[in-house]
Amino acid sequence: MAADVTVVEGEGEVFAPAPPSQRTPTLDGPHRVRFLAIYGVLVVVLGAAIAGLVVFAGRTISPAPAWSTWKPHGGGLGAAKEIAAQVGKGYRLPNGNQLVDVIAKAPSVSPESNLTIPIQYIAVRGAKSTGDQIFSVSSSDSIMYSLCGLGTSCAISSGKATVARGTLVRREILELALYTFKYVSGVKNVIAFLPPKPGTAPKYVVYVQKSELASELHVPLTQTLASKVPLSSAIPAREIQIVDDATASRTYSFSLSQAQNGDAILVLAPLTA
């Protein structure tokens, strides 16, 4: 009978038979390169996933500041009317009365009290070398604001018209436009009529397009206009500059015209220096 072990006489040592060869498998050249490439891709994908998770977690823990502390509900003309009421009540005369009433509506004119004609186009007069610019407007992409005194006249009924008060009115128009472009979906144009002198009809309008306020719409509102509305006698120099930059060159005298097909055209002429 064969023995499991071999005994060497005289030495008394027992030797187990040698185990079978156990070589560790290795990758040859092409397979090794392919493995390392796949491994590298997995490392990159994993790293990107971790980075994305960190960014998402950071935004969740520290979200970006809100554009404003207040915003309207819903959309369309209803939201514009909420904006008109909210912004309007913040602007006051020195005696505490509201500066102007703000009426929001679709672009239209009322040559007669019982007749409302939609404005279909805005024509901005240009130099002879450049010609006029024609913009199509509608109730779906434009909002019109009329700023009127709270008395029987559309003018500011209390106090004397001054440059500073005019700046405050244009500040209000800028705030109306910013809220409208930010929160009323689809609106690309804001048309705002300035209150006239007592006993006269409105003569001036501010026309601003959304693209012209893109930088202000990408930062919180308080970086453009302070949350507390100043009186006309105390507008900070920084805000005067912002208001002038945004509205001074976009303030026009206006008239009404009619296309051959009967469409109403609001014709804007730049103010001369």
C-alpha positions in Angstrom: 0.0 0.0 0.0 1.4 3.3 -1.0 2.1 5.7 1.8 0.9 9.3 1.9 4.3 10.5 3.1 7.8 9.4 2.4 10.0 8.7 5.4 13.7 9.1 5.1 15.4 6.7 7.5 17.9 8.1 9.9 16.6 11.7 9.8 13.0 11.3 11.1 11.7 14.1 8.9 8.4 13.9 7.2 8.0 15.7 3.8 4.6 16.4 2.3 4.4 16.0 -1.4 4.8 19.3 -3.3 1.5 21.1 -4.1 0.5 21.6 -7.7 1.7 24.7 -9.4 -0.5 27.8 -8.6 0.5 30.5 -11.0 -1.3 33.9 -10.6 -3.0 34.7 -13.9 -1.7 37.8 -15.6 -2.9 40.1 -18.4 -1.0 40.2 -21.6 -0.1 43.5 -23.3 -3.3 44.3 -25.3 -5.7 43.1 -22.5 -3.8 45.1 -19.9 -4.1 48.3 -21.9 -7.8 47.8 -22.5 -8.4 47.1 -18.8 -6.5 50.2 -17.7 -8.5 52.3 -20.2 -11.8 51.0 -18.9 -10.6 51.5 -15.3 -9.6 55.1 -16.1 -13.0 55.9 -17.6 -14.7 54.5 -14.6 -12.6 56.7 -12.3 -13.4 59.8 -14.3 -17.2 59.0 -14.3 -17.1 58.3 -10.6 -15.2 61.6 -9.9 -17.7 63.6 -12.0 -20.6 62.0 -10.1 -19.1 62.8 -6.8 -18.4 66.4 -7.9 -22.0 66.8 -9.1 -23.3 65.4 -5.8 -21.2 67.9 -3.9 -22.4 70.8 -6.0 -26.1 69.7 -5.6 -25.7 69.3 -1.9 -24.1 72.7 -1.7 -27.0 74.3 -3.5 -29.5 72.5 -1.4 -27.8 73.6 1.8 -27.1 77.2 0.6 -29.6 78.0 -2.2 -29.1 81.1 -4.3 -30.7 84.2 -2.9 -34.3 84.9 -4.2 -34.6 87.6 -6.8 -37.1 89.4 -4.7 -39.0 88.9 -1.4 -42.3 89.4 -3.1 -43.7 88.1 -6.3 -47.2 88.0 -7.9 -49.4 85.0 -8.2 -50.6 83.5 -11.4 -49.6 85.1 -14.7 -50.6 87.3 -17.6 -52.5 90.6 -17.1 -53.6 89.5 -13.6 -50.0 89.2 -12.4 -49.3 92.6 -14.0 -52.2 94.2 -12.1 -50.8 92.7 -8.8 -47.4 94.2 -9.7 -49.0 97.6 -10.3 -50.7 97.6 -7.0 -47.7 96.3 -5.0 -45.1 98.7 -6.6 -47.5 101.6 -6.7 -48.2 101.7 -3.0 -44.5 101.9 -2.1 -44.0 105.3 -3.8 -45.1 108.2 -1.7 -45.2 112.0 -1.7 -43.7 113.9 1.2 -47.2 114.3 2.7 -47.6 110.5 2.8 -50.0 110.2 -0.2 -49.3 107.7 -2.9 -47.3 109.3 -5.7 -49.4 108.0 -8.6 -52.0 105.3 -9.3 -50.7 102.6 -11.6 -53.1 101.0 -14.1 -52.0 97.8 -15.9 -53.6 96.8 -19.2 -53.0 95.3 -22.6 -51.5 97.7 -25.2 -54.4 99.8 -26.4 -55.7 103.3 -26.9 -59.0 104.9 -26.2 -59.7 107.8 -28.5 -63.3 107.7 -27.3 -64.4 106.8 -23.9 -66.5 103.8 -25.2 -63.9 102.6 -27.7 -60.7 100.7 -27.1 -58.3 100.0 -30.0 -55.5 97.5 -29.5 -52.0 98.8 -30.4 -50.5 96.4 -32.9 -47.1 98.2 -33.6 -44.6 100.5 -32.0 -42.6 102.7 -34.4 -39.5 104.3 -32.9 -38.3 107.3 -35.0 -34.6 107.1 -35.9 -32.1 109.2 -37.6 -32.3 109.6 -41.4 -29.3 107.3 -41.8 -30.8 104.5 -39.8 -34.6 104.9 -40.4 -37.4 104.0 -38.1 -37.7 100.7 -36.1 -41.0 98.9 -36.1 -41.9 96.4 -33.4 -44.9 94.2 -33.3 -46.7 94.1 -29.9 -49.7 92.2 -28.6 -51.5 91.4 -25.4 -49.5 88.2 -25.1 -46.0 89.7 -25.1 -46.5 93.3 -23.9 -47.9 95.1 -20.9 -48.9 98.8 -20.7 -48.8 100.8 -17.5 -50.5 104.2 -17.1 -49.2 106.2 -14.2 -51.9 108.7 -13.1 -52.6 111.0 -10.2 -55.2 109.7 -7.8 -57.5 112.7 -8.3 -59.7 113.5 -11.3 -56.6 114.4 -13.4 -54.0 111.9 -14.5 -51.3 114.3 -13.3 -49.7 114.2 -9.9 -52.1 116.5 -8.1 -50.0 117.4 -5.0 -46.9 119.5 -5.2 -44.8 120.9 -8.0 -43.3 119.0 -10.8 -39.5 118.8 -10.5 -36.6 116.9 -12.1 -36.2 114.9 -8.9 -39.9 113.9 -8.9 -39.6 112.9 -12.5 -36.6 110.7 -11.6 -38.7 109.0 -8.9 -41.5 108.3 -11.4 -39.0 106.8 -13.8 -37.6 104.7 -10.8 -41.1 103.4 -10.3 -41.4 102.5 -14.0 -38.0 100.7 -13.9 -39.3 98.7 -10.9 -42.5 97.9 -12.7 -40.6 96.7 -15.7 -38.2 94.5 -13.8 -41.0 92.8 -11.9 -43.0 92.3 -15.1 -40.1 90.8 -17.1 -39.1 88.6 -14.2 -42.5 87.1 -13.3 -44.9 87.6 -16.2 -44.1 84.8 -18.6 -43.8 85.8 -22.3 -43.7 89.5 -21.8 -41.0 91.2 -23.9 -42.2 94.8 -23.9 -43.3 97.3 -21.2 -44.9 100.6 -22.3 -45.4 103.1 -19.4 -47.1 106.5 -19.8 -45.8 109.2 -17.5 -48.3 111.5 -15.7 -48.7 114.8 -17.5 -48.9 118.3 -16.1 -52.3 119.1 -14.6 -54.9 119.9 -17.1 -53.1 118.3 -20.1 -53.0 115.0 -21.8 -50.1 112.5 -21.4 -47.2 113.4 -23.7 -44.4 111.1 -22.7 -43.9 107.3 -22.5 -41.1 105.0 -21.5 -40.7 102.0 -23.8 -38.3 99.2 -22.6 -37.6 95.7 -23.9 -36.7 92.8 -21.8 -33.4 92.3 -23.5 -32.3 95.8 -22.4 -32.6 94.9 -18.7 -30.9 91.4 -19.0 -28.1 92.2 -16.5 -30.6 93.6 -13.9 -32.8 90.5 -14.2 -29.8 88.2 -13.4 -29.1 89.7 -10.0 -31.3 90.2 -6.9 -33.5 93.3 -7.2 -31.9 94.9 -4.2 -28.6 95.1 -6.1 -30.4 97.4 -8.5 -32.9 99.3 -6.4 -33.0 99.5 -2.6 -35.9 97.8 -0.9 -37.0 101.0 0.8 -38.3 103.6 -1.8 -36.7 107.0 -1.2 -38.5 110.3 -1.4 -37.8 112.4 -4.5 -35.5 114.7 -2.4 -33.4 111.8 -1.2 -32.7 109.5 -4.1 -29.1 108.2 -3.7 -26.7 109.3 -6.5 -26.1 105.6 -7.4 -29.8 105.0 -8.0 -30.2 108.2 -10.0 -27.4 106.9 -12.3 -29.1 103.4 -12.6 -32.5 105.0 -13.4 -31.1 107.3 -15.9 -29.1 104.6 -17.6 -32.2 102.3 -17.9 -34.9 104.9 -18.8 -33.6 108.3 -19.9 -32.7 107.2 -23.4 -35.9 105.2 -23.6 -38.3 108.1 -22.8 -40.1 109.4 -25.8 -42.8 111.8 -26.9 -45.6 109.9 -28.6 -48.3 110.1 -31.2 -50.8 107.7 -32.7 -51.0 106.7 -36.3 -52.8 104.1 -38.3 -51.6 101.6 -40.9 -53.3 101.2 -44.2 -55.1 98.1 -42.9 -56.4 100.0 -39.9 -53.9 98.7 -37.3 -53.0 101.2 -34.6 -49.4 102.3 -34.3 -47.8 104.0 -31.3 -45.2 106.3 -32.8 -42.3 107.2 -30.5 -39.9 110.1 -31.0 -36.7 110.4 -29.0 -36.5 113.5 -26.8 -34.1 116.2 -28.0 -31.5 117.5 -25.7 
